Amino acid sequence: MSRPGNKLSFYEITGYALIVSGIVVLVWGTVKFDLLHELYLDPEARRGGVFGEYGEFIGGIVGSLWALAGVFLFFATLTYQKREFELQRFELHKTQKIFQQQNFSTLYISFVNKHNDIIDSLTAYDINQSTWTGSNFFVFFQEKVLTSFVQKSRNLGTGEKTKENLLNIFQDYFTYHFSFYQNSLDPYLKNLSVLFRLIQRYRADTQDQGEYYSFITKASFTQSELFLIYHVARFNLLKEFSAFDDAFDVFEDLVDEYKVDFIVQQEAEML
């Protein structure tokens, strides 16, 4: 009944105790009724009804004890079966989780590969017709926005260099350059948005708040890439990234020097 390495349950201990008690009573009754002596006597010399009394004694006491022991051992069996079902359900859940993770890993890798392919396809040309491709595209985009903003802000009068005005100028230039390259950036941003939504769904389905897919994704971002995504979210050019930042803290690694508030503050102080 019991399994190796497991302690006996209350039901088992009680059941075995009742069985032992029945054996003790059985032995005691045998001695008490002096059955061994009666068996060796001639039938004519035996006491009348002794075996009947012994049978009633066994059936009334020992039989009751063993019947009760059977009830306790039955409950012990049910308890172990319940534990086995719980273990089987746990193992099944664990197997399903592993299978689900394997499927998601395959899907995640395909989206990451697609993400990298899109980045590799990004291309921009400067005034010297030099080519900026791949991750360098984000460096070029960042320099275009910052150069345009700084040139404009340095030509402003003292009274025009308010934080509100500078913020509007930065937003205008960022939006302008983003619109210029939007055909190239839309596939990148949409694929990245889908990737984060997949991770979000996986996290919700598996209740795995410590999943590492979001950490892997964030670790691949360069500062220039984060500069683009951060301001796309900040200026509501793609609202999903604001929600993703709340869920995954996407911009935790972006340095303050590349955030619009810091940039505007620096320019406002240069009177």
C-alpha positions in Angstrom: 0.0 0.0 0.0 2.7 2.5 1.0 5.4 3.6 -1.4 9.1 3.6 -0.7 10.4 6.9 0.8 6.8 8.0 1.9 5.7 8.2 5.4 2.6 6.2 6.4 -0.6 8.2 6.5 -3.0 8.4 9.4 -5.4 6.0 7.7 -2.7 3.4 7.1 -1.4 3.6 10.7 -4.9 3.3 12.1 -5.7 0.4 9.7 -2.6 -1.5 10.5 -3.1 -0.9 14.2 -6.7 -2.3 14.0 -5.3 -5.4 12.1 -2.7 -6.0 14.8 -5.4 -5.4 17.5 -7.6 -8.0 15.8 -4.7 -10.5 15.8 -4.0 -9.8 19.4 -7.7 -10.3 20.3 -7.8 -13.4 18.2 -4.8 -14.9 20.0 -6.2 -13.8 23.4 -9.6 -15.4 22.5 -7.9 -18.6 21.5 -6.2 -18.7 24.8 -9.2 -17.6 26.7 -11.5 -20.2 25.2 -8.8 -22.8 25.6 -9.4 -24.0 22.0 -6.1 -25.9 21.7 -7.1 -28.0 24.7 -10.6 -28.5 23.4 -9.3 -29.7 20.0 -7.4 -32.5 21.6 -10.3 -33.8 23.7 -12.7 -36.4 22.5 -15.9 -35.0 21.1 -17.9 -36.5 24.0 -15.7 -34.7 26.5 -15.8 -31.2 24.9 -17.7 -28.4 26.4 -20.9 -27.8 24.6 -21.1 -24.7 22.4 -17.5 -23.5 23.0 -16.7 -23.3 19.3 -20.0 -21.4 18.7 -19.1 -18.9 21.4 -15.6 -18.5 20.0 -17.1 -18.0 16.5 -19.4 -15.3 17.8 -16.5 -13.7 19.7 -14.4 -13.7 16.5 -17.2 -12.4 14.4 -18.3 -9.7 16.8 -14.9 -8.3 17.9 -12.1 -9.4 15.6 -14.3 -9.2 12.5 -15.4 -5.7 13.4 -11.9 -4.6 14.0 -10.7 -6.0 10.6 -13.7 -4.5 8.8 -12.9 -1.1 10.3 -9.3 -1.6 9.3 -10.4 -2.3 5.8 -12.3 1.0 5.8 -9.3 3.0 6.9 -7.0 1.2 4.4 -9.6 2.0 1.7 -9.4 5.7 2.6 -5.6 5.4 2.5 -5.8 3.9 -1.0 -8.0 6.8 -2.1 -5.6 9.3 -0.6 -2.7 7.8 -2.5 -4.7 7.7 -5.7 -5.5 11.4 -5.3 -1.8 12.1 -4.8 -1.0 10.2 -7.9 -3.6 12.0 -9.9 -2.2 15.3 -8.7 1.4 14.3 -9.6 0.2 13.1 -13.0 -1.6 16.4 -13.5 1.5 18.4 -12.4 3.7 16.4 -14.8 1.2 16.9 -17.6 1.1 20.6 -16.9 4.9 20.7 -16.9 5.0 18.8 -20.2 2.5 21.1 -21.8 4.5 24.1 -20.6 7.7 22.7 -22.1 5.9 21.9 -25.3 4.4 25.4 -25.3 7.8 27.0 -24.7 9.3 25.0 -27.5 6.7 26.1 -29.9 7.0 29.7 -28.8 10.8 29.5 -29.1 10.5 28.4 -32.7 8.1 31.2 -33.4 10.2 33.8 -31.5 13.3 32.8 -33.4 11.5 33.2 -36.8 10.4 36.7 -35.8 13.8 37.7 -34.5 15.4 36.5 -37.8 12.8 38.5 -39.7 13.5 41.5 -37.5 17.2 41.2 -38.3 16.5 40.9 -42.0 14.4 44.0 -41.9 17.2 45.9 -40.1 19.7 44.7 -42.7 17.5 46.0 -45.4 17.3 49.6 -44.0 19.2 52.0 -46.1 19.8 55.8 -46.1 22.1 58.1 -48.0 23.7 61.3 -46.7 24.5 64.4 -48.8 27.8 62.8 -49.9 25.8 59.7 -51.2 27.5 57.6 -48.5 25.4 54.6 -47.6 24.1 54.0 -44.1 22.7 50.4 -43.8 21.6 48.1 -41.1 22.1 49.3 -37.5 24.0 52.3 -38.9 20.7 53.5 -40.4 19.5 54.3 -36.8 22.8 56.2 -36.1 22.2 58.3 -39.3 18.5 58.9 -38.4 19.5 60.1 -34.9 22.2 62.4 -36.2 19.7 63.9 -38.8 17.2 64.7 -36.1 19.7 66.1 -33.6 21.6 68.1 -36.2 18.4 69.7 -37.5 17.1 70.5 -34.0 20.4 71.9 -32.8 20.8 74.1 -35.9 17.3 75.5 -35.5 17.6 76.0 -31.7 20.9 77.8 -32.0 19.3 80.3 -34.4 16.5 81.2 -32.0 16.5 84.4 -30.0 16.7 84.4 -26.3 13.0 84.9 -25.8 12.2 82.0 -28.2 14.3 79.4 -26.3 11.5 78.2 -24.1 11.2 74.6 -23.2 7.8 74.3 -24.8 9.0 75.9 -28.0 12.1 73.7 -28.1 10.0 70.6 -27.5 7.7 71.5 -30.3 10.7 72.1 -32.6 12.3 68.7 -31.7 9.0 66.9 -32.3 8.5 68.6 -35.6 11.9 67.6 -36.9 11.6 64.1 -35.5 8.2 63.7 -37.1 9.5 65.2 -40.4 12.5 62.8 -40.6 10.4 59.9 -39.5 7.8 60.6 -42.2 10.6 60.8 -44.8 11.8 57.3 -43.9 8.4 55.9 -42.8 8.1 53.4 -45.7 11.3 51.8 -44.6 10.6 52.0 -40.9 7.0 50.8 -40.9 7.9 47.1 -41.5 10.5 47.3 -38.8 8.2 48.9 -36.2 5.3 46.6 -37.0 7.4 43.5 -36.8 8.8 44.7 -33.5 5.3 45.4 -32.3 4.1 41.9 -33.2 7.1 40.5 -31.5 6.4 42.2 -28.2 2.7 41.3 -28.4 3.7 37.6 -28.9 5.9 37.8 -25.8 3.1 39.5 -23.9 0.6 36.8 -24.9 3.1 34.1 -24.0 3.7 35.7 -20.6 -0.1 35.8 -20.0 -0.7 32.2 -21.1 2.1 30.7 -19.1 2.0 33.1 -16.1 5.8 33.3 -16.6 6.7 36.8 -15.4 10.3 35.9 -15.5 10.4 34.9 -19.1 13.7 35.8 -20.8 12.4 36.6 -24.3 11.8 40.2 -23.5 15.3 40.5 -22.0 16.9 39.0 -25.1 14.9 41.4 -27.3 15.8 44.5 -25.3 19.5 43.4 -25.1 19.7 43.6 -28.9 18.7 47.3 -29.1 21.4 49.8 -29.8 21.1 53.3 -28.2 20.3 54.8 -31.6 17.6 52.2 -32.1 16.1 53.0 -28.7 16.3 56.7 -29.6 14.0 56.0 -32.5 11.6 53.8 -30.7 11.4 56.0 -27.6 10.4 59.1 -29.5 8.0 57.2 -31.7 6.2 56.2 -28.5 6.7 59.6 -26.9 5.1 61.5 -29.9 2.4 58.8 -30.3 3.5 57.8 -33.8 2.9 54.2 -32.7 1.0 54.0 -29.5 1.7 50.3 -28.8 5.3 51.0 -27.6 4.0 53.1 -24.7 2.1 50.0 -23.5 5.1 47.8 -24.2 7.3 50.1 -22.1 4.8 49.7 -19.2 4.8 45.9 -19.5 8.5 45.3 -20.3 10.3 48.6 -19.4 11.6 48.7 -23.0 13.5 52.0 -22.5 15.3 51.3 -19.2 18.6 51.1 -21.0 18.3 54.3 -23.0 20.6 56.9 -21.6 19.1 60.3 -20.6 21.3 62.2 -23.1 19.2 60.7 -25.9 15.8 61.6 -24.4 14.0 64.7 -25.6 13.5 66.2 -22.2 17.2 66.1 -21.5 18.1 67.4 -25.0 15.6 70.3 -24.7 16.9 71.1 -21.2 20.4 71.3 -22.4 19.5 73.6 -25.3 17.4 75.8 -23.0 20.3 76.4 -20.7 22.6 77.5 -23.6 21.5 81.2 -23.6 
